[in-house]
Amino acid sequence: MISRKIEKILLIQPPYDILRIEPKTAQPPLGLAYLAAALEKDYEVKILDAVVEGYENEQLIDRDFKRYGLSFDEIRMEIEKFSPDVVGVSCLFSTQAENSHRVAKLAKEVNPNIITVFGGAHPSALPELVMEDCNVDFAIIGEGEYTTRELLRALEAESSFAALDGLALRENGRVKVLPKTRYIQELDSLPFPARHLLSMEKYFRINTPMGTTTRRIPNTCLSTSRGCPANCIFCSIHTVWGRKYRTRGSENVIKEMESLLENYGVKELQFYDDNLTFDRARAFRIFDEMIKRRLDLLWTTPNGVAIWALDEELLRKMRESGCYKISLGVESGDDYVLHRIIQKPLDLERVKPIINFCRELGMGIDAFFVVGFPGETKEQMEKTLCFARKLKVDNLSITLATPHPGTRLYEICQRENYLKPNFNFKAIRSRRGQIDTPQFTAKEVEKMVSRVNFISRLELFFRSPSSFYERVVKRFFKDPKFFTALAYETVRKMLPLGGR
């Protein structure tokens, strides 16, 4: 091993490839911002978010996909200009793996001596596959703040990697994986995300956080915990955060909010936690402090909150502290599917009372459902779709089971040969079926979902024109090409000969 003097680190969020029927989004990459904050005391760090910097640049890849963000030539120029010693490449999802590998290749073309490091859910789930690319020197498994810092120190000191935790590397020409066994227990020890290294004003102007609608500008995201105690079959967060739920202290969270108010004038927040309210006492402390300190903030939960962690007292406190819209992950309206297949700890009898109470409080309600799991029947799917429509929420999101690597769903589909013959990582989309089982085909599920999503929008128009305007019309004017493509796709799939 040759010791390296490391001074400059460039962290890159590659451009996004999405279906033409998917909305464009742009939100601060908190993972890269946390990593930059952990490194910037010792190194010169720059974040290049190709998505936001080239948000208006769109390129049709084929009849189904388009790419938006900086071109790869522009990314190459940024690498050349900064001349980094290390390039860290984000690969949050397997759907974006192709672009992440292209960025690593660009870095090596600019300078073969650049050290390339992958991070995100994809390399955490499939480190050996990622390391098959000779342009990738290392892959971080799980959360990366400490492991990346220790890796850089080992490279500079020419010391062994054996003591590192959660790392894939090459040793004597062979890939070696050091499994992730240690997670950061004191999240308060982490500095706040390095938002000063991001073009925050561009996120504010674009205003498409996770494709949702907002009420106030500027707005931004934050995360107050890591992990989720549930074990849903389709969830891949355990590959990054592990299986233990860890939280930041309420005072630490409030300090970040006050920093966002002071430095950026933020007026609305999106909590990106996977389970914001699981620790009920901590949630109360956060919301109480927001009220006590009169933080003039509206907020939402676009990732969803667990219904089984809610009650009327907590919901009142959430509303009082500024929550105007809540996203609820119901997933299925069939008890057998919910408990035996998805394995979600939710009593369906709680769903309607919680939704009714949210409505009484004047909170908007989004509800998430997923259909098309191995072992699920078409009759059970129809039961879920019927249950979902009867809730009469403001925004009903029904998607197809998506087999992300690192999930038990992916393992089952691989083992039982349920993945479609043309399956590839880029095709893992919640709007496209990739699972064929003896009970159903992907095409059949796509048609069912398209029909109900279309009907639910019509019902919303007649039931609540104001919600329809908020959820549909405003988003149409923000991204009309997406809505045009989505309308065409929906009608085509609903026709007798529709679908693929």
Secondary structure by P-SEA (a helix, b strand, c coil): cccccccbbbbbbcbbbbcccbbbbbccaaaaaaaaaacccccbbbbbcccccccccccccccccccccccaaaaaaaaaaacccbbbbbcccccaaaaaaaaaaaaaaacccbbbbbbccccccccccccccccccbbbccccaaaaaaaaaaaaaccccccccbbbbbcccbbbbbccccccccccccccccccccaaaaaaaacccccccccccccccccccccccccccccccccccccbbbbccaaaaaaaaaaaaacccccbbbbcccccccaaaaaaaaaaaaaaaccccccccccccccccccaaaaaaaaaacccbbbbcccccccccccccccccccccaaaaaaaaaaaabbbbbbbbbcccccccaaaaaaaaaaaaaacccbbbbbccccccccaaaaaaaaacccccccccccccccccccccccccaaaaaaaaaaaaaaaaaaaaaacaaaaaaccaaaaaacaaaaaaaaaaaaaaacccccc
